[in-house]
């Protein structure tokens, strides 16, 4: 099996944290999380803007963070989560403006592999022309900072399907405006591998792995942030997904994003190590099947 680079997406090392009210900042030291990911075998590390903000508030610096990751052997940095980019300038909440400014500054200092973003999950309408213009504009800003965007469609958001996300990336027409393919959202959104194969590989700037049950439990959002499983411990066709994406020409890092009400309660070092091991086992199975 050829070498596979895996990114420990921010929630995978965050401990008792989740994108839920009161839980959105990790209680764990960022340096300890970096070390745990590197020990497990990850060569990429994801950082949430809220955790980055807390890190800087503690008196530490972006150059210090970059050096710590380099010393640990982290080669691929991921930042998230960019929000509010679709709104007119005079309607962007101050918190979203501050987050965008932080992510731009961090992109210049940390040179991330990509910055994750997504659509509106609050019920706003998706207007292709307006979204494409604003996606192009924010993509250009992050390109100037040295990175690209990975836009993640979500079945419970206003860009809910792979087809809509591809349409947006095509309309935005900027090389920094790319697409995130998370197997979770593909499966929950009833996407097909045939649809995925039709996506130009140059549109894709991020791929993520995780596992889950064949059917959703509860609301789409709750299912997404509470019930993901380690690779190979659910019912997703992970081997077929890996084959499909590799056959499309994907050779870049793969993110591993575990969000689970049980996972986040586990000792972080133990959980991260098992996450790496189960994900690599999925690649090994894919290699055996493909021979």
PyMOL commands that set and color helices and strands:
alter all, ss='L'
color gray80, all
select helices_A, chain A and resi 10-12+30-40+49-57+62-72+89-91+94-110+128-144+162-172+183-188+193-197+201-203+220-226+238-247+263-265+268-290
alter helices_A, ss='H'
color red, helices_A
select strands_A, chain A and resi 6-8+44-48+76-82+114-118+149-152+177-182+204-209+254-256
alter strands_A, ss='S'
color yellow, strands_A
deselect
rebuild
show_as cartoon
